[in-house]
């Protein structure tokens, strides 16, 4: 009988005191046995560390647990890379400790991954979004993204350039993908768009039509900061688009990047992030796609 491939769950905690026990419990109660849990706390200022220590002492895991409590807040990209340096698995899950894994998640994703050719680097799935107390809000594809059918799979580079459609907390990643990229880009305020672009350039993606993860939406979620004045994530988006400009190989991909730039430019204008308006328009100019509407937005922004 073949040995099950090891899965490294890199659990990232930052001020998740209210949620971390449930998150850790969801990892410990997976139906799949070959797991290593790598808990990285990014210098939480609440009781996340003590809560996690107590929970793990009272509920010993049946698989290896590695713990890294950082003394200084370094941000999610760097914190993940610290955990990745300890990972031994064939597959990796980037797991925030305010989310919840459904019990068969790892088993389902490994089973699907093992059936795929070796050029597939990521398996992603349906997700259920829940509120702070765990009440259902919506499903990622069944409710919010019903129009995306069929869901893009295989070579999705142009698709991920043009629009957001993957629920990143559901991804299982072949560790070779992350190793080849050198982990996440630590210059960035967030990781998923950059990861999608850089990984999809060289690896295929597969969609598993099962709900595997509950993604929690609350006031401290990183996504709640999107498109606000001074949002550092917008500048990170610009940096990723700058990378994509160099990675593109076809006119279809350049059109996809232009679609993304126009969308992000509108959001930057609406949120009063005038520096990013100028930067994003500069990339549009390099693509030789600068419609009058976006020139007007950029001109108006320059006077604000």
N, C-alpha and C positions, 0 to 999 in steps of 0.2 A: 504494500500500500504506500502511495506517495505521501511524503510529509507535506503538511499544509504550509504554504508560504507565510512568512512572518509579516505582520502588518504593524507599522509604527504609528501610533496615535499621538500626535504632538498636540497636547492640550494647553492652550494659551489662556492665561488668567490675568485680568487686570480689573480690580474692584468688582469681582463677581461673587462677593460674599453671599448674596441672596440666592444664587443659582448654582454654586459650584458643587454642592453635595449631589444635587440631582444630575448634573452633568457627569460627574465622576461615576456615579451609580450606573448611568447609562452605558459607560464604557465597561465597567466591571461585569455588567450583566449581559454582555454580548453572547450570542450563541456560538460564536467562532472562538476557538481556544488559542490560536497562535497569534497573540497580540503582545506588544510591549507598549506600556503607557509612559510617555515622557511629559511630565507636568512642568511647565515653565510659567512662573509668576513674574510679571514685569513690574516689580516693585509696587505692588498694590498698597494703597493708603488706608484701606478698610481692613476687615478681619479675614480676608480671603485666605491668607497663608495659614493662620491658625485653624480656620474651619476645614481647610483641605487636609492639614496634618492630622487633626482629630478624626476626620472621616476615614482616612486611609489606615490609621492605626486601629480603628474599630471595625473596619471592613477590609481585611487583608485580601489583596488580589491573588488570583490563581496563576498570574503571569507576571513577568518582570515589570517593576515600576521604577522609573528614574525621576528624580525630583531636582529642579533647578529653580531656586528662589533668588532672583536677581536683586541686587542691592540698589541699582539705579534704573530708572525708567528709560528704556532704550527704544521703545516703539515696537509695533507688532512685527514688522519685517525682520528686524534684528533679533527680537526674541525668538521668532520662529527658527531663524538660522542657528541660534544657539542650541535649540532642541534638535534640529536636523543633524547637527554635528554628532549627536549621540545615537542617532537612529541606525538600526541594523536591519530594518525590514526591507522586503522586496517592494512593498507598497507603503504609501504614507497618506495619512489623513491629517489635514490641518483643522483642528477642532477647537472652537472657542467655548470656554466653560460657562457661557450663558445659554448654549444650545443643548439639544438633547438628541442622542442617537437612538433610533428605534432598535429593538433587540436583535433583529436579524440583519442589520445594515452591513456589517463587515462580511458576514457569510455570503450575503447576496452579491455584494460587489466583487469579492474575490472570485466567486464562482463564475461570474460573467467575465471578469478580466481574464481568467485563465482560459476561457474559450475563444479569446480574441487573438489575432495575429500580434506579433511582437512590435509592430509599428504603432500600436495604440498606446498612448501615454496617459490618458485620463478617462475615467468613467464618472459621469455625473448623473443625477437622478431628480425625480420630483421632490419637492420640499413642502412642508406645512409650516406656515408662519403662525406664531402664537404670541399672545401678549405677556406682560410681566408675570401674571399668575397662571399662565399656561392655557388660557382660553383660545380656541381656534379663531384665527383672523381670515386667512385665505390660503389657497394652494398656489404654488408658483406658476404652474402651467395650466391647471384645470380652471383657475379663476382669472388670474392676472394676464397670462400670456397665451390665451386660447387661440389667438391668431397665428401663433408660431407652430404650424403643423404642415408638413412633418418637422420635427425638431432637428436642426442641423446636426449631422454626425460626419465622421470621417475627417476629411480635410476641411476644417472650419475656419481657416485663417481669415479669409475675407469677411466671414460672418461675424467673428468676434471683434473685428475692426469696426464694423458698421454699427453694431448695436449690442446692448446687454441682453443676454437671454439665459445665461447659466446661473444657477443658484450655487455660488462658490462653496458654501458650507457643506454641500453634498458631495464634493469631489473626492475620489480616491485617485492618487497619483502614483505612477510608477516611479520609484526612487531614482532610477537612471535619468529621468527627465529633470528632476531637481538638481541632481549632481552635475549634469551637463550644463545647466544654467548658472551654477554657482549659488543656488538657493535664490531667495528673494532679493531684489534690489533694495539695499538699505538706505538709499537716498530718498526713497518714496514714502509718502504718508500712508499709502495703502498698497495692497499687493495684487489683487486679483486681475485687473485689466492688464497689467504688465505681464503677469504670469500667462494669461491666455494668449497674448500676442506672441511672446517669445517662444512658448512651448508649442503653440499651434503652427508655427512656421515649420517645425520639424517633426511633429507627432500628430497622430490622429486622435480624435475624441469619440467616445461612444456614450449613448444615452440609455440608461436602464429605467424602464417605465414603472418604477416602484417608488413609493414615498419612503425614504430612509431616515429623514432628519426633521426635527422640529427646530425651526430657526426663531429665536426670540427677538421680538421688537420691543424696545423699551427706551426710555429717555436718554440712556447713556450709550446706546448702540452707536457704533461708528457711523452707520449709514444715516443717522439723524443729523449729522453735520454737513451733509451734501448740499452744495449750492447755497451757502450762506456767505455773507460778506467776510472776506478774509479766510475762506475755506482753503486749507493747505492741500486738500485732495485735488483741487482743480489744477494747481501747478504740477502736481504729480501726473495728472492726466495729460497735460501738455508734454511733459518729458517722455511719456510712453508714446504719444503720437509722433514725437520727434524720432524716436527709435524706429517706429513703424515706417516712417518715410524712407529710411535706409534699407529696411527689410523687404519692402514691396518689390515684386517682380513683374507685375502685369498691370494692364490698364484697369482691369476689374478691381484689383486690390487698391489702386490709387483712387478709384471712385468710392470704394468702401471707406477709405481714410477720409476722403472729402465729406462723406455723409457724417462720419463721427465728428469731424472738426466743426461742421455747421451746427450740429446739435450742441456740442460743448460750448461753442461761441455764444449761442443763444442763451444757454444757462448762465454763462459768465456775465453776459450783459444784464440779464434779468436780476442777478444777485449782486450786481455792483462790483464785480471783480474785474476792474478795468485793465489791470496789468495783463491778466490772462486773455482778455478780449484781444489786445494787441498781439500777444504771442501766438494765439491760435490763428488769427488772421494772417500772420506772417507765414505760417505753414500752408494755409490755403493758397497764399500767393505763390509759394514754391511749387505747388501742384498745378499752378496756372488755372485755378478755379476760384474766382473771386467775384461772384455775382453782385450786382448793384445793391441788393438788400443788405448783404454782409459788409460791404464797403460803407454803407450808411450807418449801420450799427457801430462799426468801429470808429467812424468819424464822430458820431454822437458821444460815444464812450470817452473819446479823448478830451471832450469838453467838460466831463463830469468830475 
